Amino acid sequence: MFIDSIRIDREALAQSGSYVANLPFVRSLPDGVIPISSPVTFFVGENGSGKSTLLEAVAIAAGLNPEGGSKNFRFSTRDSHSDLWQYLRLSKRADKRWKDSYFLRAESFFNVATHIEELDEGQTFDNWDIIDAYGGKSLHEQSHGESFFALMLHRFREKGLYILDEPEAALSTSRQIAMLHLIRELTDKGAQFLISTHSPILTACPGAIIWELGENGMRNVRWEETENYILTNRFLKDPEYFLE
């Protein structure tokens, strides 16, 4: 792993007057520290719990663009990210350094795909076109799900740090299962993943650590204890009960 903990300066954050300081997961953190003890770490929770805000801040602290992309992406269509990153520090292992990094977020993926096309026009990197790193085909010329998976399949590499915000938004059930295999292949080659998700399929990743954010703060849970798993399991067993 490259990152083994995330530390939030809660005192300084509170003094800033930012709304983020009042999120339950921030207030509940012991010493303001989130330990990261697995190459695959999930953050789950209801909408508004702060998981995407947290992942966005981690991505910025890691030198990535708030709207997504690699460290070389510096476009901005709307400056809407929170200031949490200013009060967040990543504890990095001294003996490890990622060779690649990428921030993938569902809500701004269109902007990333557009920027890739702009970068590819007339530019090359080490004698190959930039679009070749994404499968050789414009992401806009594929369905949303196909382009999402093509990016992960062709762009992600070994010994990379990958921060994914709700990647399941564009993926079918079969593609989510395929993504699990891809994550395992890459972690076997030294990659690390930090992922926010609502998917009970992705969180089934063997060996992953799951942090659940809720009204009472943040807690480490097993897959079967997540609300996503519990509700999905109950719904599949008796959908009529929920619909009524």
N, C-alpha and C positions, 0 to 999 in steps of 0.2 A: 504494500500500500504506500501511497505517497502522502496522503493526509490521514492523520490519526486522531484529530479532534478539531472541533469548531468552537471557538471561544467568543462570546459576546460580552462586551463591556456594558453591562446593564445600567450602571450608574451614569455613565456618560450619555448613553442612549436616552435615559429618562430625563436628564437635564436638557437634552436637545428639544424636547417637546414633541417628538415624533410619535405618531399613532402606533408605530410598531412596538414601542415600549410597553403598550398595554395588552399586547397579544398574550393569551394565557401561556403559550409555550415559552415565551421569553421570561415571564415572571416566575415560572416554575423551575427553571433550570438550576440545578445545584451548582453554585459558583459560576453560573453562566457558561458551562462547558457541555458540549455534546460529544461524547466519545465515539470514535469511529473505529470499530474493531473487526471489520470484514471488508474484503474487496468490493462487495456489493451491499450498499446501504439504501434502504427504502424509507421514504417519509410519506405517511398516509394520514388521512383525516378528511373531515367534511370540508365543503367549500367555505372559504373564509377563515380556515384555521391557521393559515400563514405558511403552509408548506412551499408554495410557489415563491412567496416573498423570500423565504429562507434560501431556496435553491438559487434564486436570482442573485442574492447577496453573495453567496458562495462563489458563483460564477464570476462576478465582478472582482471579488477578492483574488481569484485565481488568474486574473488578467484577461478575462473574456468579455466579449461585447454583451451588454444587457439584453439585446434583442435576439441574440443567438449567433452561432458561428464559431470560428476558430479565433485564435489570438490576433490574427491578421485582419479580422473583420472590424471595421470602425464606423459603419453606417448607423444612422439614427433617423427613424421616421417619426417617432414621438417619444419625448423624454418623460417616461412615466414610471421609472423604477424608483423604489424607496431608497432612503438613505441608510438602511441597515448595514450595508457593506462598509460604511465608514467606521462602524463600531464592532466589526467582526474581524477576527484573526484566524487564519488557518494554521494549525500546528503541522508543519511538514517534517517528514523524516529526513534527517541530515544525510543519510546514506542512499536516499532515493530521489530521483527527479524524473518527472514524466517527460516523454519524448514527443507527445502529442496531446492536444486537449481540444474539447469541443463542447459547446453549450447548445443543446437542442430543446427548443420549447415549441409546443403545439401552436400557441396563439400568434406567434410571429414568424412561423415557418415560411409563409408566402414571401415575406420581406427578405428572408435569407436566400430563398431560391432565386429571387430577382437579383440580389446582389451577386450571387455566384455567376449568373449570366453576364452581368456587367463586368465582373472581373475577367471573365473568359474571353471577352471581345479583344482580340489582338494581343493577348498576354499569354505567356507560357511560363512554366516553372520547371526547371531542370529538363528542358526540351520536351515536355509534354503539356498539353492543354489542361487548364485548371479543371474543366468539366470532366476530364478522364478520371479524376479522383472521386467522382460521384457516379461512375458507371458509364460515362461517355454520352449520356443522353440528358437533355435539359430536364430538370425536375418539374418544370411547368408543362412538359409534354407527357407527363405521366399522371395517373390518378393520385390523389392526395396520399392514400395509403402506400401505393407503389413507390412514390418519390421519398416518403418517409423511410421506408425499409431500404430503398436503394442507397440512401445517404448512410445509414448505419452499416449496411453490408459492405459498401465500397470505400467509405471514408474512414471508418474507425479502424485503428491499428493496435498492435501489441504495445504494451507499456505506455498506454495513453490514459488520461484522466477525462472521463466523460460524465457530464452533468445533464440529466434528461428531465424535463418538466412535462409530465403527463404524456409520454410517448404513445400510450395506448389509444389516444384520441383519434388517430388516423388508421389504426391497425385492426384488422379482422381478428377473430379468435385464433385462426390457424397461424396468422402472422405474429401474434403475440407469443404463441408457443415456439415459433421459429426464432423469435427474438431471444427467448430464454436460452436456446442452444447457442446463439451468437454470443450472448453475454458470457456463457460458460467457456466457450472457446477463447474469448479475449482475456478473461480473467486467468485462465490457465497460462496465458502468454504475458502476464504481468500487468493487465489493465485494471483500473479501478472505476467503479460506477457509483454515482450518487443520483438517486432517482426519486421523484415525487410521482405518485400514481394513485389511481382509484381501482386498479385492476387486481383482482384476487388471483389472476393467472400469473402475472409478472411477479407478484410477491411470494409465489410458491418456489422461487429460485432457491435451490439447495444452498445452505450455508449463509444465506443473506441475513443481515440484521435489519429489523423493522422498528422504526420509531413512529408511534401514532400520536398525532397532535389533536387535542380536543379542548373542551371547555375547562377541563381540570389540569391542563398543561400537556406535557410530553412524557410518554412512557415507552419503555422497551417491551414489545409484545411478540408472541409467537404468531405464525401465520393464521392458525385457527382462531386466534383471539381478536383479529382485526375486525372492525365493523364491516368492512367490504366483504370479507369472507362469510361472516355470520349472516348478513342480510341476503347475499347472493344464494347461499346454501338453503336458507329458509324459503326464499322465493321459488327456487327451482323445485323444492319439495311440494309446495302448495301455492302456486301463483294466484289461484282464485281467492284465497284468503286475503292476500295483499290488495288485489284489485277491488275487492268488496270494501 
